[in-house]
Amino acid sequence: MGHVNENPNDSYSITAPGAFEPAPDSRDRRRSRRKRAVRARTLSVKRLSRLDSELTRELRARLDALRPKTRGECADGPRPCPHVSCRHHLYLDVSPRTGAIKLNFPDLEVWDLPTSCALDVAEGGATTLEDVGGILNLTRERIRQLELSALARLEALGDLLALRELIDPDFCP
C-alpha cells in the first residue's frame, strides 16, 4: 500500500490502487484561494434599551452632520475613509433584515485597510475578479456569483422598463 500523508491541508491523488500522494497545486486551485487567511465575522446585534436607542439617535445625528453627503464631497477626503457608517465603506456591512454587523476584515483596524471605499474601486475602472476578491475579502468564485446576480437584476430592470413603455408610450424613465 502507498504512503498516506498525515497533513490535513494537503490534497491527495491516487497513483496506484491503494496508494496516495499529495496532488500538485493546479493553476485554478492557486488562483481561487483567498488572499487573506482570516474570513469575515458576523456579529449579531442584541436589542437596545430605550435609553441606548435615544443616545444612538443623538450620536447618529451628530455624525451624519460631519459625514459627506455626495461623492464630490467625499472624493478628495482622507484615505482610508474614516466614515465606517457609510454604505460604501468596505470595513463592515449591516444586514437590513436582521441588523447583524459583518466585519469584512476582523483582523485589521479601519486605518489599516489598503482600500476603504467601494466608490474608489469603481472609479478605478475594470478590475479582475481576483483583485476585487482581494479587496472585499471574498473568493474569486463568490465575486463571479455576485456579478451574475447583479447583471440579472439589471436585465430584469431593463425588461421592466420595456414593458412599461409598451403599456404607456408616454412613459419616460
Backbone as a ProteinNet text record, in pm:
[ID]
protein_1_A
[PRIMARY]
MGHVNENPNDSYSITAPGAFEPAPDSRDRRRSRRKRAVRARTLSVKRLSRLDSELTRELRARLDALRPKTRGECADGPRPCPHVSCRHHLYLDVSPRTGAIKLNFPDLEVWDLPTSCALDVAEGGATTLEDVGGILNLTRERIRQLELSALARLEALGDLLALRELIDPDFCP
[TERTIARY]
83.9	0	88.2	42.7	120.3	124.8	207.4	224.9	108.6	54.9	-51.7	6.9	-6.4	42.3	-55.1	-6.2	-92.1	-136.3	-81.4	-116.1	-255.8	-352	-490.1	-505.7	-407	-417.5	-375.9	-311.6	-269.3	-383.6	-385.3	-482.1	-413.4	-491.1	-434.9	-476.2	-390.6	-425.3	-386.4	-463.1	-436.1	-345	-227.4	-134.2	-135.4	-166.1	-177.6	-286.7	-345.3	-451.7	-406.5	-474.1	-446.1	-335.4	-265.8	-154.4	-199	-159.4	-194.5	-67.1	-65.1	42.4	-14.3	45.9	-8.9	-17.4	-133.5	-152.7	-85.5	-22.6	36.6	-73.2	-43.3	-142	-168.3	-293	-328.5	-337.3	-332.6	-339.1	-471.5	-582.9	-714.1	-721.1	-663.8	-670	-588.4	-471	-389.4	-460.9	-526	-589.2	-714.5	-784.7	-911.2	-894.4	-773.5	-752	-773.1	-815.6	-829.6	-693.1	-689.2	-564.9	-534.7	-638.9	-624.1	-670.5	-603.3	-639.1	-760	-787.3	-894.9	-1023.3	-1128.6	-1257.9	-1336.5	-1439.5	-1525.9	-1599.3	-1634.2	-1704.1	-1831.3	-1941.7	-2069.8	-2101.7	-2144.5	-2183.1	-2332.2	-2405.6	-2548.3	-2566.1	-2666.5	-2690.2	-2804.7	-2777.6	-2885.7	-2975.1	-3093	-3187.7	-3138.6	-3146.3	-3102.7	-3213.9	-3175.3	-3274.3	-3321.3	-3427.9	-3481.8	-3380.3	-3309.9	-3209	-3095	-3048.1	-2942.6	-2988.5	-3112.5	-3167.3	-3169.2	-3208.6	-3211.2	-3070.3	-2974.3	-2835.9	-2778.8	-2813.3	-2766.6	-2819.8	-2947.2	-3004.7	-2933.4	-2903.9	-2833.6	-2693	-2623.2	-2488.5	-2491.5	-2588.9	-2600.9	-2625.1	-2708.4	-2735.9	-2607.7	-2526.2	-2400.6	-2303.7	-2293.6	-2202.2	-2248.8	-2379.6	-2432	-2401.4	-2395.7	-2363.5	-2218.3	-2130.1	-1988.7	-1958.9	-2040.9	-2014.7	-2049.3	-1969	-2000.7	-2132.9	-2206.1	-2337.6	-2330.3	-2230.8	-2219.6	-2081	-2068.6	-1939.2	-1837.9	-1883.4	-1794.9	-1729	-1805.4	-1750.9	-1655.5	-1679.6	-1605.2	-1478.6	-1478	-1369.9	-1232.5	-1224.9	-1096.3	-1072.1	-1154.9	-1142	-1025.2	-1002.2	-888.9	-907.8	-797	-798.9	-698.6	-730.5	-857.9	-968.9	-1088	-1203	-1238.7	-1255	-1288.6	-1437.8	-1521.9	-1666.8	-1713.3	-1695.1	-1728.2	-1877.7	-1959.7	-2105.3	-2156.9	-2072.4	-2112.6	-2142.3	-2245	-2283.3	-2181	-2088.9	-1987.5	-1854.4	-1847	-1723.1	-1707.3	-1586.1	-1561.1	-1531.2	-1518.3	-1480.1	-1590.8	-1715.3	-1824.4	-1950.2	-2038.7	-2170.2	-2274.3	-2390.2	-2500.1	-2617.2	-2668.5	-2782.5	-2908.7	-2979.4	-3100.6	-3211.6	-3208.9	-3314.7	-3296	-3173.8	-3151.1	-3075.9	-3008.1	-2926.3	-2790.6	-2759.6	-2630.4	-2518.2	-2405.2	-2290.3	-2186.4	-2144.1	-2042.3	-1912.8	-1811.5	-1679.4	-1606.1	-1581.8	-1516.5	-1368.8	-1307	-1165.8	-1149	-1184.9	-1181.6	-1040.8	-938.8	-802.7	-736.2	-804.4	-747.4	-826.6	-759.6	-826.8	-867.6	-960.3	-1011.1	-897.1	-804.5	-697	-590.7	-598.9	-503.2	-550.5	-674.5	-726.7	-653.6	-609	-544.5	-644.9	-767.1	-875.1	-997.6	-1058.4	-1168.6	-1302.9	-1306.4	-1431.9	-1462.1	-1583.8	-1625.4	-1632	-1661	-1667.4	-1528.9	-1426	-1288.8	-1253.1	-1296.4	-1271	-1343.4	-1468.4	-1546.6	-1485.5	-1434.4	-1371.3	-1241.7	-1180.5	-1055.4	-1069.9	-1191.5	-1214.6	-1215	-1194.4	-1201.4	-1097.8	-1141.1	-1055.5	-1086.4	-989.7	-1012.3	-1092.4	-1156.1	-1232.5	-1142	-1021.1	-925.9	-890	-868.9	-835.9	-953.3	-1073.8	-1192.5	-1211.5	-1188.3	-1197	-1098.9	-979.1	-880.7	-922.9	-983.7	-1028.8	-1144.2	-1236.2	-1354.9	-1340.4	-1225.4	-1201.2	-1299.2	-1321.7	-1407.1	-1329.7	-1377.3	-1311.8	-1350.3	-1269.8	-1297.1	-1430.6	-1461.5	-1586.9	-1707.1	-1698.4	-1809.3	-1829.7	-1721.6	-1732.9	-1801.4	-1767	-1831.6	-1981.6	-2020.3	-2162.2	-2235.1	-2173.9	-2235.5	-2249.7	-2150	-2155.8	-2272.8	-2290.3	-2401.6	-2536.6	-2546.5	-2670.2	-2702.5	-2601.8	-2622.7	-2661.6	-2597.2	-2631.9	-2774.1	-2817.3	-2954.4	-3054.6	-3022.6	-3111.2	-3121.6	-3007.6	-3009.6	-3089.4	-3076.9	-3152.6	-3302.3	-3339.2	-3480.4	-3533.9	-3453.3	-3494.5	-3515.8	-3426.9	-3442.5	-3569.4	-3599.5	-3723.2	-3845.2	-3838.8	-3949.9	-3974.7	-3866.4	-3880.5	-3938.1	-3896.4	-3950.9	-4099.6	-4139.2	-4280.2	-4361.6	-4308	-4378.2	-4395.9	-4294.7	-4304.6	-4409.9	-4423.7	-4525.6	-4666.2	-4683.3	-4814.8	-4845.9	-4749.4	-4769.7	-4663	-4697.3	-4597.6	-4542.6	-4613.2	-4566	-4468.5	-4446.3	-4358	-4214.9	-4147.7	-4007.5	-3930.9	-3837.4	-3766	-3673.4
-117.7	0	123.8	234	357.5	435	535.2	622.4	722.3	742.9	840.4	957.6	1074.8	1196.1	1235.2	1260.7	1290.8	1436.5	1524.8	1666.4	1687.6	1737	1754	1864.7	1951.5	2061.1	2019.2	1905.3	1857.8	1788.8	1796.9	1721.6	1593.8	1495.1	1366.8	1326.7	1249.3	1189.7	1043	961.5	817.5	789.1	729.3	696.6	548.4	466	321.6	273.4	157.9	111.9	112.5	193.5	199.2	293.8	356.5	445.7	590.6	674.9	816.7	898.9	1009.3	1106.1	1244.3	1346.8	1481	1520.9	1579.4	1626.6	1762.6	1786.6	1920.3	2024.6	2143.8	2251.4	2285.3	2282.8	2319.4	2472.3	2523.7	2668.2	2723.8	2653.5	2700.1	2702.7	2603.1	2598.5	2712.1	2739.8	2851	2983.2	3002.9	3131.2	3153.5	3045.7	3064.4	3076.4	3059.4	3071.6	3214.2	3227.1	3359.2	3423.2	3552.9	3624.9	3636.9	3635.1	3651.7	3524.5	3488.8	3368.1	3391.3	3515.3	3545.3	3575.9	3502.2	3523.9	3630.3	3681.4	3782.4	3721.6	3806.1	3759.7	3841.5	3773.6	3840.8	3849.2	3967.8	3991.2	4018.8	3941.4	3970	4085.1	4164	4281.9	4252.8	4269.6	4249.9	4372.5	4356.6	4468.8	4575.9	4698.2	4809.8	4853	4898.4	4953.9	5088.5	5139.6	5266.3	5379.3	5383	5485.8	5474.1	5350	5328.6	5374.4	5347.8	5384.5	5536.5	5608.8	5755.7	5813	5756.5	5802.4	5774.7	5660.7	5625.4	5723.4	5762.4	5859.5	5994.9	6039	6165.9	6158.9	6050.6	6033.1	6024.4	5952.1	5938.7	6074.9	6157.8	6290.7	6374.7	6367.4	6442	6391.2	6260.2	6201.9	6226.7	6222.9	6248.8	6390.8	6483.6	6622.3	6634	6548.2	6553.1	6474.4	6373.6	6285	6350.8	6330.4	6387.6	6334.2	6418.6	6380	6332.9	6381.7	6346.7	6290.1	6225.1	6170.7	6283.6	6396.7	6510.2	6556.3	6556.1	6595.5	6489.7	6365.9	6252.7	6221.3	6247.9	6203.4	6252.7	6375.2	6430.1	6419.6	6341.4	6326.2	6238	6224.3	6143.4	5995.7	5927.3	5783.9	5718.4	5606.8	5537.1	5618.7	5601.7	5680.9	5654.4	5757.9	5737.6	5713.5	5728.3	5717.7	5574.1	5490.9	5348.9	5328.2	5421.2	5405	5429.4	5475.6	5497.8	5363.5	5358.1	5231.4	5182.4	5268.7	5230.3	5191.3	5200.6	5165.5	5013.6	4964.8	4821.7	4751.5	4824.3	4761.6	4673.9	4719.4	4639.5	4653.1	4555.4	4555.4	4533.2	4595.7	4577.9	4515.4	4406.2	4339.2	4420.8	4461.6	4540.5	4458.6	4328.2	4243.1	4217.2	4181	4142.8	4246.9	4338.3	4436.4	4381.5	4258	4198.7	4273.4	4283.1	4353.8	4251.1	4261.7	4170.7	4248.8	4208.1	4268.5	4198.4	4267.6	4206.2	4178.7	4256.7	4241.2	4242.2	4131.8	4133.2	4145.2	4116.1	4122.8	4257.9	4349	4480.9	4591	4700.6	4820.7	4901.5	4992.1	5070.4	5143	5200.1	5277.9	5190	5056.7	4965.9	4913.9	4946.1	4896.7	4962.7	4883.1	4943.9	5019.8	4968.3	5033.1	5032.7	5150.1	5155.3	5192.7	5236.2	5283.3	5209.6	5154.8	5084.5	5179.1	5305.2	5401.7	5429.9	5424.9	5439.6	5322.4	5203.1	5083.9	5096.3	5142.7	5157.9	5262.4	5371	5474.8	5426.9	5324.8	5271.4	5202	5170.1	5105.2	4953.9	4888.6	4743.3	4678.6	4578.8	4507.1	4359	4274.1	4130.2	4081.5	3966.7	3907.5	3878.8	3837.1	3806.4	3931.6	4043.7	4168.2	4217.7	4210.5	4251.7	4160.1	4030.1	3936.1	3971.3	4013	4054.1	4179.9	4272.8	4398.2	4373.7	4282	4257.6	4139.9	4073	3956.9	3843.6	3821.7	3712.8	3634.1	3514.7	3435.9	3487	3451.7	3490.1	3433.2	3311.4	3248.2	3323	3367.8	3442.1	3575.9	3640	3764.9	3738.6	3627.7	3593	3571.8	3503.4	3481	3613	3703.4	3833.9	3913.8	3904	3973.7	3922.6	3789.5	3732.2	3775.1	3778.1	3820.2	3966.3	4052.1	4194.2	4214.2	4141.8	4153.2	4105.4	4000.1	3950.5	4054.7	4121.8	4228.2	4343.2	4381.9	4490	4450.7	4326.2	4279	4279.2	4235.6	4235.4	4378	4471.7	4611.8	4665.3	4629.9	4670.2	4613.7	4487.2	4425.4	4495.9	4535.8	4605.5	4741	4812.9	4942.9	4927.5	4823.9	4799	4766.1	4691.1	4657.3	4782.5	4870.9	4995.8	5082.1	5086.3	5163.1	5104.3	4971.8	4906.5	4945.4	4944.9	4975.8	5124.4	5209.2	5353.9	5417.1	5446.7	5502	5638.4	5708.3	5838.5	5827.5	5703.5	5680.5	5712.9	5792.5	5827.2	5805.8	5710.1	5681.9	5792.7
0	0	0	-62.5	-75.8	54.4	53.7	169.2	177.9	298	320.6	396.4	340.7	404.6	514.4	636	750.8	758.5	680.1	686	630.6	710.4	662.8	559.8	546.3	449.1	309.1	296.4	165.5	94.4	-37.7	-116.8	-162.9	-203.7	-238.4	-378.1	-443.5	-571.5	-566	-632.6	-634.4	-752.3	-724.8	-831.6	-863.3	-768.7	-789.2	-695.6	-721.7	-632.3	-487.3	-408.5	-265.3	-226.7	-321.8	-288.6	-303.7	-209.9	-212.1	-204.7	-274.5	-258.4	-284.9	-226.5	-243	-390.1	-426.8	-563.7	-578.3	-691.4	-710.1	-718.7	-674.2	-682.1	-827.9	-864.9	-1000.7	-1009.8	-1130.9	-1151.8	-1098.3	-1126.8	-1079.7	-928.6	-864.9	-719.5	-658.6	-715.4	-664.8	-682.8	-796.2	-825.6	-743.1	-703.1	-632.9	-481.4	-432.4	-288.2	-242.6	-120	-60.4	-45.6	-58.9	-37.4	111.5	192.2	335.7	405.3	511.9	585.3	675.7	712.4	806.2	729.9	761.5	697.1	771.8	704.2	765.6	885.4	981.7	1101.4	1119	1151.1	1170	1318	1360.5	1499.3	1504	1583.1	1595.5	1693.8	1666.8	1749.1	1844.3	1974	2070.2	2068.5	2114.9	2117.3	2213.9	2169.2	2251.9	2347.1	2463.1	2554.7	2499.2	2550.9	2502.7	2520.2	2632.8	2656.6	2555	2531	2431.9	2294.2	2263.6	2133.4	2116.1	2220.2	2213.9	2201.7	2276.4	2267.8	2128.5	2072.9	1939.1	1836	1848.6	1755.3	1763.1	1884.9	1901.6	1841	1868.4	1814.6	1662.5	1608.5	1463.2	1398.4	1460.3	1405.8	1400.8	1506.1	1507.6	1400.4	1387.8	1289.7	1146.8	1124.8	990.8	945.7	1040.5	1005.5	958	1007.9	970	842	813.1	700.5	567.7	461.8	330.8	277.8	206	152.8	7.5	-67.7	-209	-237.6	-352.1	-392.3	-413.9	-463.1	-483.7	-354.9	-244.4	-114.1	-60	-97.7	-42.9	-121.7	-251.8	-339.6	-296	-246.5	-206.1	-55.9	13.2	157.2	195.7	325.2	371.2	337.5	309.5	283.4	375.1	435.8	430.4	493.6	440	480.5	627.3	707.9	848.7	874.1	772.1	788.5	766.9	869.2	859.9	842.5	887.3	876.9	735.6	645.8	506.3	440.4	359.2	295.7	194.2	151.1	53.3	117.7	251	320	319.7	299.6	285.9	417.6	526	652.9	710.7	701.2	756.3	672.6	687.2	623	730.8	714.9	809	734.3	787.7	726.2	751	643.3	664.7	730.5	713.4	768.3	917.1	958.2	1097.7	1178.5	1112.4	1183	1223	1181.6	1215.1	1143.9	1211.2	1156.9	1111.9	987.3	934	918.8	993.3	981.9	868.6	758.4	643.6	668.4	755.2	787.3	938.7	1007.6	1154.2	1212.9	1134.6	1185.8	1162.2	1092.3	1062.5	1130.5	1157.4	1203.8	1081.2	1095.5	983.7	911.7	985	924.1	857.7	874.7	811.1	676.1	637.6	509.3	392.7	295.6	179	92.1	81.7	6.8	95.9	117.7	213.3	151.8	26.2	-32.2	-162.2	-173.4	-294.7	-413.8	-389.6	-498.6	-556.4	-473	-523.3	-613.6	-575.9	-657.3	-791.4	-787.9	-910.8	-1002.9	-946.6	-1028.3	-1090.8	-1032.3	-1083.9	-1217.7	-1258.3	-1386.8	-1375	-1488.4	-1495.9	-1404.5	-1330.4	-1237.1	-1248.2	-1227.6	-1236.6	-1116	-1132.3	-1022.7	-903.6	-931.6	-825.1	-745.1	-813.4	-744	-660.6	-715.6	-640	-519.2	-536.9	-425.1	-314.5	-351.5	-250.9	-177.8	-251.1	-190.1	-93.5	-129.9	-48.1	48.3	47.3	131.9	98.9	-30	-78.4	-183.9	-214.3	-317.6	-455	-552.3	-690	-737.2	-694.8	-734.4	-677.1	-552.9	-492.4	-563.8	-605	-680	-813.9	-879.3	-1005.8	-986.8	-877.9	-849	-825.4	-751.2	-725.7	-854.4	-942.3	-1069.9	-1154.1	-1159.8	-1235.7	-1179.2	-1047.7	-982.7	-1015	-1010.2	-1039.8	-1185.4	-1276.4	-1417.9	-1444.6	-1374.5	-1389.9	-1340.9	-1230.8	-1180.2	-1279.1	-1337.6	-1436.5	-1559.9	-1601.7	-1717.3	-1687	-1567.2	-1527.3	-1522	-1474.6	-1470	-1611.1	-1703.2	-1842.7	-1903.9	-1872.4	-1920.9	-1863.8	-1737.2	-1673	-1738.3	-1767.5	-1832.9	-1973.2	-2045.8	-2179.6	-2171.2	-2069.6	-2051.2	-2019.3	-1937	-1906.1	-2030.9	-2114.5	-2238.3	-2332.1	-2329.7	-2411.1	-2364.1	-2231.9	-2175	-2188.1	-2158	-2161.8	-2249.7	-2376.2	-2469.4	-2424.2	-2336.8	-2290.1	-2173.3	-2124.6	-2009.1	-2049.4	-1966.4	-1989.4	-1859.9	-1855.8	-1729.1	-1687.3
[MASK]
+++++++++++++++++++++++++++++++++++++++++++++++++++++++++++++++++++++++++++++++++++++++++++++++++++++++++++++++++++++++++++++++++++++++++++++++++++++++++++++++++++++++++++++

